[in-house]
Amino acid sequence: MAFSALSQTLFSAGFAPRCLFARQSRKPRQRLLSLVTATLLALAGPVASATEPSLPKAIAQALARAQVPASAVTFLVVDASGQRPPRLSHRAGEAMNPASVMKLVTTYAALDVLGPDFLWKTNITMDGRIQSGLLDGNMVVRGGGDPKLVVERLQTLLTQVQTSGVRAIRGDIVLDRSAFNEPEVNAAAFDGEPLRPYNTQPDALLINFKTLVMTFTPDLALGRAQVRTEPPMAGVQVDGSVPLLPSAPCGDWRSDLRASVDSPSRVQFLGGYASACGERVWPSAYAEPASFAARAVEGSWRQLGGLLSGQVRDASASELAMLRSRGTLSGNTSPLRLESPSLPLRDIVQDVNKFSNNVMAQHLLLSLGLHGKLGQTQAGTFEAGRAAAQAWWLKTWPTAAPPMLDNGSGLSRSGRISASSLAAMLQHAAKSPLADALADSLPVVGVDGAMRARAKGATGRAQIKTGSLRDVSAVAGYAQGASGSRYIVVGIVNHPNASAARPALNTLIEWAVQDRK
């Protein structure tokens, strides 16, 4: 599968790494909310309104149908230039959980601090001698935090190694994943769904989003559906076909497969596949994410014809220190050094916002900590990333309440931002050289992403990021009014009926583009 299509596949297959599917617990958090709200109200943003006019009738009616009180929402519609008072401001200074709308902050911070042309680097060096196509020693693969190192790009890099003169390795392939220094987190910690790709955890050597992509293609002559998987995974056996169900409708086809994906060494299909489904793709997070990179590297190396006498393993801290001191990691003493740059940040931001990719957003925050120049420390940790983002925020908007970013993706129960602060940032972005890079990364209403089937009355006239958790529904972005005015639209619902309030958010967007009073 072409790497440019992988995020779209994850999204359209219903397993996109998004906040939409995440379940929130209902543990009390009033104490945290009180502290956060008090802090943010004390730092009210510049676009907050002193008065709170009544909600437009159509929006109020939609909220009533959803059984969501006005006290559980925040709305703000304001001119993008910041030259006029808000058209609508309702609880705009309140700190709310925005779910994936938080990605707007993370992506704009990364664009502004790191630059739209920023690149991550994946390096390969040799710790040994090369003679007649044989490396007598170890090959070191050093991850630099590339958020989209999909299998095609990994295999292109490994092919370059082989065409450059190393086809066999008498030693190990050693993985350096030390650029990010976050402890391993249980993928089930957020909502008990460890195999959903949206729960994938960051990794300095993140290959294929740690996702096994399975493609099912019916073969009517054989009465079976052929199964193709990528990337090739060393030590993992996947059933190559599954019986067809010729008369079954294409309903819940994943359940029909009765897949067993909990074992790190075996993927089985105990059921069947409806031929009426045609070809379908199923991305699934891998059962043992810590070993994904090693298995994918070894599987790809061998599939490409490479020989390996040892194993693929993670480097120890002491081994990395030794390689660093010898100049191997930098390539200064390596007989062969190859480098694979990532896509530029401006393209990465497109995936993060169009397809609401959580792990890519988390990579941006980690990279702010590692490469951002505004943080007090430079390390690939969320703490350092948050420090860099906060320093950037306070330097740019000293009077606007800073967000609580958590991991930067919005897949969080503690993330908070006010509508006024978010609008202040979007106003700044609209007037900056990065305006197009941010705005063009947002789903176009009625056209693509999560906004394809929403707010039809605003089709093609708004660029909106969405956010969804169990108790959260949110939208934020830009809308072009019928009058020619360009608006910033922010709407956030924090309520158990938040999902039922999406029509109210759609109405908010339509109200904005129609310049209603």
CORFEN-V81784 format. One line per field, one symbol per residue. ss: DSSP state (~ for helix, > for strand, _ for the rest). phi: phi as a letter, one per 20 degrees, with the letter a starting at -180 (. if undefined). burial: b if it has 16 or more other ideal C-beta (glycine too) atoms within 10 Angstrom, else e. Layout:
BEGIN
ss: ???
phi: ???
burial: ???
END
This chain:
BEGIN
ss: __~~~~~~~~~~~~~______________~~~~~~~~~~~~~______________~~~~~~~~~~___~~~>>>>>>>________>>>____>>__~~~~~~~~~~~~~~~~______>>>>>>>>>>>__>>>>>>>>>______>_~~~~~~~~~~~~~____>>>__>>>>____________________~~~_______>~~~>>>>>>>>>____>>>>>>>______>>__>>>>>_______~~~~~_>>>>>__>>>>___>>~~~__>>>>>>___~~~~~~~~~~~~~~~___>>___>>>__~~~~~~~~~~__________>>>>>___~~~~~~~~~~___~~~~~~~~~~~~~~__________~~~~~~~~~~~~~~~_______>___________>>>~~~~~~~~~~~~____~~~~~____>____~~~____~~~___>>>>>>>>__>>>>>>>>>_____>>>>>>>>>___~~~~~~~~~~~~~~~~____
phi: .fffdffffgfffncffcfgefedfdfgcfffffffffffffdgffefefddfffggffffffffeldfffdcccbcbgffmecfffbbclfeffceelfggffffffgfffeenfegcecddccddrddblndeeqdddddedngfceeffffffffffgffepddccerddddddefdceffdffeffbmcfeegfegefafdedlllceddddcfcffembdfddcbffdfmdecgebbfedfdefedeffffflfddeefdbdccedccffffmecccecfefcgfdgffffffffgffenfdbedcdbffefffffffffenfffnfdefbcccdffffggfffgfgefdleffffffffffffedfeeffccbecffffffffffffffecfdefffdelenenfbedfbbeffffffffffffdefegffeffeegegmcblfegdclgfcgmdbdcedbbcgdcbbbardcefffofdddccbcddagegffeggffffgfffffelfe
burial: bebeebbbbbbebebbbbbbbbebeeeeeeeebeebbeebeebbbebbbeeeeebbebbeebbeebebebebbbbbbbbbebeeebbbbbbbbbbbbbbbbbbbbbbbbbbbbbebebbbebbbbbbbebeeebbebbbbbbbbbbbbbbbbbbbebbeebbeeebbebebbbbbbbbbbbbeeeebeebbeebbbbbbbbbbbbbbbbbbbbbbbebeeeeebbebebbbbbbebebbebbebbeeeeeeebbebbebebeebeebbbeebbbbebeebbbbbbbbebebbbbbbbbbbbeeeebebeeebebbeeebbeebeeeebbebeebbbbbebebbebbebbbbbbbbbbbbbbbbbbbbbbbbbebbeeebbbbebbbbbbbbbbeebbeebbbbbbbbbbbbbbebbbbbbbbbbbbbbbbeeebeebbbebbbbbbeebbbeebbeebbebbbbbbbbbbbbbbbbbbbbbeeebebbbbbbbbbeebbbbbbbbbbbbbbbbbebe
END
